[in-house]
Amino acid sequence: MAEPLHKALLPQGLRDLLPPEAAWEAEVVQRLTAVLGGHGYERVKPPLAEYEDNLLSGAGAAMAMETFRVMDPVSQRMIGLRADMTPQVARIATSRLKDAPRPLRLCYAGQVLRVKGGGIGSERQVGQVGAELIGSDAVAADLEVVSVAAEALAALGISGLSVDLTVPTLVPAVCRALGLEDADIARVRAALDHKDAAATEALGGRASQLLGALLRAAGPARPGLAALAALDLPAAAAAECARLSNVLKGLEALAPGLAVTIDPVENRGFEYHTGISFAFFARGLAGELGRGGRYLDDSGEPATGFTLYTDTILLAAPAQPMGRRLYVPAGSDPGTSRRWRGEGWITVAGLAPAVDPGAEAARLGCTHRLEGDKIVAVR
């Protein structure tokens, strides 16, 4: 017979968030959503689980292998636990809000659960805060979502913030113009995703020249764009590069302190995106702070948006100073505690008389204690 599990043991990739980190995470979510709300993004709250057919349709198909599935005992239909909230917001936009004025700006915050962990620490439960701008294919929409995401992250005091811009549709546009077969395109895609210059050179001819040049253009945005501008690209690919250039020019005005790089051939994680896409990073921190980009929703409506990952953000954002905690001795007038809370203090009430109030305040993690009508710092 198997021994009982220890109460603190959790499945791999799941963890408890303890004080003060849990409170700091809540504060991070509040600050991020406040920035999004300030730009007109209205909050929605999708359910934790949906019918599998709906959850994995359209853009949600990309998360099929990451989605937990269970049988709903009420409907006797398969339901999925969300692995990403973007498809849910797209569903809301095309159903419940299909008649709402466009462009439609929606934001969200919540937890998702994945079959396998792929981020920092291989977490399978991930906190997400994001926004979707639905109903516009304008360059201004691409620019807005990138700049709003940057503003939200900067509001947390994250230093060394950078964004990497990519165009997942650029390589397919070049390959189609060169007449490559689907099997060849798949091999090219795999080689470029792994930055395999040798495999690209092996193609020979114009394909080798153009795709190799795209691979070498990755890096700081301005030199990279200059390299792209010098290429004789097919019309569709040239249009994609022109759009990328316009987004960069707008970012220089809206977010002048933001470091920007480009990677014209990156596609991993952007498989369902249909245009300008991006990922945010912080200097000295492994893993993405968030990512996003352009896509088509279930009805074929153009959309763009982003998702920020609170778990990674907590590692990048400066630690929140501990709030002022005031120990209020047992038997104090309740009105006294209310008054100090009204002035911004966190009050911790003593439940029994303490022999040494100072020691008791320190034991309970208080920064100050109430002595008569005076506040005394805890040493």
C-alpha positions as CSV (number, residue, x, y, z in Angstrom):
1,M,0.0,0.0,0.0
2,A,1.4,3.4,-1.0
3,E,2.4,5.7,1.8
4,P,0.3,8.9,2.1
5,L,1.7,12.0,0.4
6,H,3.2,14.7,2.4
7,K,0.8,17.7,2.6
8,A,3.4,20.0,1.1
9,L,4.0,17.8,-1.9
10,L,2.5,19.1,-5.2
11,P,2.5,17.8,-8.8
12,Q,5.5,18.7,-10.8
13,G,5.4,22.3,-12.2
14,L,2.9,23.5,-9.5
15,R,3.7,25.4,-6.4
16,D,2.3,27.4,-3.5
17,L,2.9,31.2,-3.5
18,L,3.5,32.3,0.0
19,P,3.7,35.7,1.7
20,P,4.8,38.2,0.7
21,E,5.2,37.0,-2.9
22,A,1.4,36.3,-3.3
23,A,0.6,39.8,-2.3
24,W,3.3,41.2,-4.6
25,E,1.9,39.1,-7.5
26,A,-1.6,40.6,-6.9
27,E,-0.1,44.0,-6.9
28,V,1.7,43.3,-10.2
29,V,-1.5,42.2,-11.8
30,Q,-3.3,45.3,-10.5
31,R,-0.6,47.6,-11.9
32,L,-0.5,45.9,-15.3
33,T,-4.2,45.9,-15.8
34,A,-4.4,49.6,-14.6
35,V,-2.1,50.5,-17.5
36,L,-4.2,48.5,-20.0
37,G,-7.4,50.0,-18.7
38,G,-6.0,53.5,-19.0
39,H,-5.6,52.8,-22.8
40,G,-9.2,51.8,-23.2
41,Y,-8.9,48.0,-22.8
42,E,-11.9,46.7,-21.0
43,R,-11.7,43.7,-18.7
44,V,-13.2,40.3,-19.5
45,K,-13.2,37.1,-17.4
46,P,-13.4,33.9,-19.3
47,P,-14.1,30.6,-17.4
48,L,-11.3,28.2,-16.4
49,A,-12.7,25.4,-18.6
50,E,-14.6,25.3,-21.9
51,Y,-15.9,22.8,-24.3
52,E,-12.9,21.3,-26.1
53,D,-14.2,22.0,-29.6
54,N,-14.5,25.7,-28.8
55,L,-11.3,26.0,-26.8
56,L,-9.1,24.4,-29.5
57,S,-10.6,26.0,-32.6
58,G,-8.9,28.7,-34.6
59,A,-5.8,30.1,-32.8
60,G,-6.5,27.8,-29.9
61,A,-5.4,24.8,-32.0
62,A,-1.8,25.8,-31.4
63,M,-2.3,24.9,-27.7
64,A,-3.9,21.5,-28.3
65,M,-0.9,19.5,-27.0
66,E,-0.7,21.6,-23.9
67,T,-4.3,21.3,-22.9
68,F,-5.7,19.1,-20.1
69,R,-8.9,17.4,-21.1
70,V,-11.6,15.9,-18.8
71,M,-15.1,14.6,-19.3
72,D,-17.8,17.0,-18.1
73,P,-20.2,14.8,-16.0
74,V,-23.1,17.2,-16.6
75,S,-23.0,17.5,-20.4
76,Q,-21.1,14.3,-21.1
77,R,-18.9,16.3,-23.5
78,M,-15.1,16.7,-23.3
79,I,-14.0,20.0,-21.8
80,G,-10.5,21.5,-21.7
81,L,-8.8,23.5,-19.0
82,R,-7.4,26.6,-20.6
83,A,-3.7,26.6,-21.5
84,D,-3.8,30.2,-22.9
85,M,-6.4,32.9,-22.5
86,T,-6.0,34.6,-26.0
87,P,-8.3,32.0,-27.8
88,Q,-11.0,32.6,-25.1
89,V,-10.9,36.3,-25.6
90,A,-11.1,35.8,-29.4
91,R,-14.2,33.6,-28.8
92,I,-15.8,36.2,-26.7
93,A,-15.1,38.9,-29.4
94,T,-16.7,36.7,-32.2
95,S,-19.7,35.6,-30.2
96,R,-20.9,37.6,-27.2
97,L,-19.3,40.9,-28.5
98,K,-19.7,40.3,-32.2
99,D,-21.8,43.4,-32.6
100,A,-19.6,45.7,-30.4
101,P,-18.0,48.6,-32.2
102,R,-14.6,47.9,-33.8
103,P,-11.8,48.1,-33.1
104,L,-12.6,46.2,-29.9
105,R,-10.1,46.5,-27.0
106,L,-10.3,43.8,-24.4
107,C,-7.9,42.8,-21.5
108,Y,-7.7,39.9,-19.1
109,A,-5.9,38.4,-16.1
110,G,-5.9,34.9,-14.8
111,Q,-4.2,31.5,-14.4
112,V,-3.7,28.9,-17.1
113,L,-2.7,25.2,-16.8
114,R,-0.5,23.4,-19.2
115,V,0.4,19.7,-19.7
116,K,4.1,20.5,-19.8
117,G,6.1,23.3,-18.4
118,G,8.1,25.4,-20.8
119,G,9.1,28.5,-19.0
120,I,11.3,29.5,-16.0
121,G,11.4,26.6,-13.6
122,S,9.1,24.5,-15.9
123,E,5.9,25.8,-14.3
124,R,2.7,24.3,-15.6
125,Q,0.4,26.8,-13.9
126,V,1.2,30.2,-15.4
127,G,-0.2,33.7,-14.6
128,Q,-1.2,35.8,-17.6
129,V,-2.1,39.4,-18.1
130,G,-2.9,40.5,-21.6
131,A,-4.8,42.6,-24.1
132,E,-6.3,42.0,-27.5
133,L,-7.1,44.7,-30.2
134,I,-9.6,43.2,-32.5
135,G,-11.0,44.5,-35.8
136,S,-8.1,46.5,-37.3
137,D,-5.2,45.5,-39.6
138,A,-3.6,48.9,-39.4
139,V,0.1,49.5,-38.6
140,A,-1.2,51.7,-35.8
141,A,-2.7,48.7,-34.2
142,D,0.6,46.8,-34.3
143,L,2.3,49.8,-32.8
144,E,-0.2,50.3,-30.1
145,V,0.0,46.8,-28.6
146,V,3.8,46.8,-28.6
147,S,4.0,50.2,-27.0
148,V,1.2,49.5,-24.4
149,A,2.9,46.3,-23.4
150,A,6.2,48.2,-23.0
151,E,4.5,50.9,-20.9
152,A,2.9,48.3,-18.6
153,L,6.2,46.5,-18.0
154,A,8.0,49.8,-17.5
155,A,5.4,50.8,-14.9
156,L,6.7,48.0,-12.7
157,G,10.2,49.5,-12.7
158,I,11.7,46.7,-14.8
159,S,15.2,47.7,-16.0
160,G,17.0,46.6,-19.1
161,L,13.7,46.1,-21.0
162,S,13.9,45.1,-24.7
163,V,11.6,43.8,-27.4
164,D,12.4,41.5,-30.2
165,L,10.3,42.0,-33.3
166,T,9.7,39.3,-35.9
167,V,7.5,38.7,-38.9
168,P,6.6,35.0,-39.0
169,T,5.0,35.4,-42.5
170,L,8.2,36.8,-44.1
171,V,10.1,33.6,-44.8
172,P,7.0,31.8,-46.2
173,A,6.4,34.8,-48.5
174,V,10.0,34.5,-49.8
175,C,9.7,30.8,-50.2
176,R,6.5,31.0,-52.1
177,A,7.9,33.6,-54.5
178,L,10.9,31.4,-55.1
179,G,8.6,28.5,-56.0
180,L,9.8,26.1,-53.2
181,E,7.7,23.1,-52.5
182,D,5.9,22.6,-49.1
183,A,8.4,20.0,-48.1
184,D,11.3,22.3,-48.9
185,I,9.7,25.1,-47.0
186,A,9.3,23.0,-44.0
187,R,13.0,22.1,-44.1
188,V,13.9,25.7,-44.6
189,R,11.7,26.7,-41.7
190,A,13.3,24.2,-39.4
191,A,16.8,25.3,-40.4
192,L,16.1,29.0,-39.8
193,D,14.5,28.3,-36.5
194,H,17.7,26.7,-35.4
195,K,19.8,29.5,-37.0
196,D,21.5,26.8,-39.2
197,A,23.4,28.9,-41.8
198,A,25.0,25.8,-43.3
199,A,21.6,24.3,-44.1
200,T,20.5,27.6,-45.7
201,E,23.6,27.8,-47.9
202,A,23.0,24.2,-49.1
203,L,19.8,25.4,-50.8
204,G,21.9,27.2,-53.4
205,G,20.9,29.9,-55.9
206,R,18.7,32.9,-55.0
207,A,17.0,31.0,-52.1
208,S,20.3,30.7,-50.4
209,Q,21.2,34.3,-50.9
210,L,17.9,35.8,-49.7
211,L,17.3,33.5,-46.8
212,G,20.9,33.7,-45.7
213,A,20.7,37.5,-45.8
214,L,17.5,37.4,-43.7
215,L,19.2,35.2,-41.1
216,R,22.2,37.6,-40.9
217,A,19.9,40.6,-40.4
218,A,18.9,39.5,-36.9
219,G,20.2,41.8,-34.2
220,P,19.8,45.5,-33.4
221,A,16.8,47.0,-35.2
222,R,18.4,49.8,-37.2
223,P,21.3,47.9,-38.8
224,G,18.9,44.9,-39.4
225,L,16.4,47.0,-41.2
226,A,19.1,48.6,-43.3
227,A,20.2,45.1,-44.3
228,L,16.7,44.2,-45.2
229,A,16.2,47.4,-47.2
230,A,19.2,46.5,-49.4
231,L,17.7,43.2,-50.5
232,D,15.8,42.6,-53.7
233,L,12.9,40.9,-52.0
234,P,9.7,39.6,-53.6
235,A,6.8,42.1,-53.4
236,A,4.9,40.4,-50.6
237,A,8.1,40.0,-48.5
238,A,9.1,43.6,-49.2
239,A,5.7,44.8,-48.0
240,E,6.2,42.8,-44.7
241,C,9.6,44.5,-44.2
242,A,8.0,48.0,-44.9
243,R,5.4,47.3,-42.2
244,L,8.2,46.3,-39.8
245,S,10.0,49.5,-40.5
246,N,6.9,51.6,-39.9
247,V,6.4,49.9,-36.5
248,L,10.0,50.6,-35.6
249,K,9.7,54.3,-36.5
250,G,6.6,54.6,-34.3
251,L,8.3,52.8,-31.4
252,E,11.2,55.3,-31.5
253,A,8.7,58.1,-30.9
254,L,6.4,56.3,-28.4
255,A,9.0,54.3,-26.4
256,P,12.4,56.0,-27.0
257,G,14.1,54.2,-24.1
258,L,13.0,50.7,-25.3
259,A,15.8,48.6,-26.8
260,V,14.6,47.0,-30.0
261,T,16.0,44.1,-31.9
262,I,14.6,42.2,-34.9
263,D,14.8,38.6,-36.0
264,P,13.3,38.3,-39.5
265,V,13.3,34.5,-39.5
266,E,12.1,33.6,-36.0
267,N,8.9,31.5,-36.0
268,R,9.0,29.3,-32.9
269,G,6.0,30.0,-30.7
270,F,4.5,32.3,-33.4
271,E,3.1,29.5,-35.6
272,Y,-0.4,30.9,-35.7
273,H,0.6,34.6,-36.1
274,T,-0.1,36.3,-39.4
275,G,2.1,39.5,-39.2
276,I,4.2,41.6,-36.9
277,S,5.0,39.6,-33.7
278,F,7.2,40.3,-30.7
279,A,8.6,39.0,-27.4
280,F,9.8,41.1,-24.4
281,F,12.9,40.4,-22.3
282,A,14.8,41.9,-19.4
283,R,18.5,42.2,-19.2
284,G,20.1,39.4,-17.1
285,L,16.9,37.3,-16.9
286,A,16.4,34.1,-18.9
287,G,12.9,33.6,-20.4
288,E,10.3,35.9,-21.9
289,L,8.3,38.5,-20.0
290,G,5.6,38.2,-22.6
291,R,4.9,37.9,-26.2
292,G,2.3,38.7,-28.8
293,G,1.5,39.6,-32.4
294,R,-1.0,39.7,-35.2
295,Y,-3.4,36.8,-35.9
296,L,-6.9,36.1,-37.4
297,D,-9.7,35.2,-35.0
298,D,-12.2,32.4,-35.6
299,S,-14.2,34.5,-37.9
300,G,-11.3,35.7,-39.9
301,E,-11.3,39.1,-38.3
302,P,-7.8,40.8,-38.0
303,A,-6.5,41.1,-34.5
304,T,-3.3,41.7,-32.6
305,G,-2.5,41.5,-28.9
306,F,-0.1,40.3,-26.2
307,T,0.2,38.1,-23.1
308,L,2.5,39.0,-20.2
309,Y,3.7,36.2,-17.8
310,T,3.4,37.2,-14.2
311,D,5.7,34.4,-13.0
312,T,8.6,35.7,-15.0
313,I,7.7,39.4,-14.3
314,L,8.0,38.7,-10.6
315,L,11.6,37.7,-11.1
316,A,12.4,40.9,-13.1
317,A,10.4,43.6,-11.2
318,P,12.1,45.2,-8.2
319,A,11.0,43.6,-4.9
320,Q,8.1,45.5,-3.3
321,P,9.0,47.1,0.0
322,M,7.3,45.5,2.9
323,G,4.2,47.5,4.0
324,R,4.2,49.3,7.4
325,R,2.8,46.7,9.8
326,L,1.6,48.1,13.1
327,Y,1.2,45.8,16.1
328,V,-1.8,46.8,18.1
329,P,-1.8,45.3,21.7
330,A,-4.7,43.2,22.8
331,G,-7.5,45.2,24.4
332,S,-6.9,48.4,22.4
333,D,-9.9,50.4,21.2
334,P,-11.1,49.1,17.8
335,G,-11.4,52.7,16.6
336,T,-7.7,53.1,17.1
337,S,-6.9,50.4,14.6
338,R,-9.5,51.7,12.1
339,R,-7.9,55.2,12.3
340,W,-4.4,53.9,11.6
341,R,-5.6,51.8,8.7
342,G,-7.2,54.8,7.3
343,E,-3.8,56.4,7.3
344,G,-2.3,53.6,5.3
345,W,-1.0,51.3,8.0
346,I,-1.5,47.5,8.1
347,T,-2.7,46.6,11.6
348,V,-2.0,43.3,13.3
349,A,-4.1,42.9,16.4
350,G,-2.7,41.1,19.5
351,L,-5.1,38.4,20.6
352,A,-3.8,38.1,24.1
353,P,-1.7,40.3,26.4
354,A,2.0,40.1,25.6
355,V,4.7,40.1,28.3
356,D,7.1,41.9,25.9
357,P,5.0,43.8,23.3
358,G,8.2,44.7,21.4
359,A,9.2,41.0,21.0
360,E,5.7,40.0,20.1
361,A,5.5,42.7,17.4
362,A,8.8,41.5,16.0
363,R,7.7,37.9,16.1
364,L,4.6,38.7,14.0
365,G,6.7,40.6,11.4
366,C,5.6,44.1,12.4
367,T,7.7,47.1,11.6
368,H,6.1,49.2,14.4
369,R,4.0,48.8,17.5
370,L,1.5,50.9,19.2
371,E,2.5,52.1,22.7
372,G,-0.4,54.1,24.2
373,D,-1.1,56.7,21.5
374,K,2.4,56.6,20.1
375,I,3.8,54.5,17.3
376,V,7.2,53.0,18.1
377,A,9.6,51.4,15.6
378,V,10.3,47.7,16.2
379,R,14.1,47.1,16.6
